[in-house]
Amino acid sequence: MAYVIPPPPVVALPIRDRADLFPVHRIFCVGRNYAEHAREMGHDPDCDPPFFFAKPPDALITDGTFPYPAHSQNVHHELELVVALAKGGFGLEPERALEHIFGYAVGLDMTRRDRQEEARKMGRPWDAAKAFDHSAPCSEIVLASAIGHPARGNVRLDVDGELRQDGDLAQMIWKTPEVIAYLSRLFTLAPGDLIFTGTPKGVGPVQRGDRLAGRIEGVGELQVEVV
Ligand code: MN
């Protein structure tokens, strides 16, 4: 069977110390999964729990650049732990959820904050704010079999050597097993799905020429230049 147009290429992430690639199916993202970030965005985490949105897989970028997008004057960095699933399923139990994880990565949920504020005011969807081209810079994946399942560890982003975001994985409101279990009740998860698990406080704008250096203790690093 032939296709009438070229089929989309498989989007894939490199894996540390492996020649083979991790093929990406979907990208789910958790919003407001750190209390202090929810507060800096004007929300009360006690009455406004985390939630999900998505990015298309081809929003991933792994070449160390982030092209500043059109239609925004206020693009923010959000440094996040990324979970890569080896196995899927529906209605997963949190007690078994970690068994579905292939590995972890360091990702940036880049956000057109002005488009997001506009969408919020008008009650419109977030796609233009969150799911734009190149909106998901991501590191190589490290295997869970090599590093375990990080539940604590410093999450830090520097821009041009200046500390911007500083948090700890232990501050996640929904922990990784709960994120997977909850998401699996909304969607049938599949091998290749990525989950961006939310960002700690300190989000802020980037400019062309900025050098972003993200690091998650026990997982890895992500260096990105805004171009
Ligand atoms: Mn985010």
Residues whose N, C-alpha, C, O or C-beta is under 5 A from the ligand:
A	BS01	MN	V30 E78 D109 G198 T199
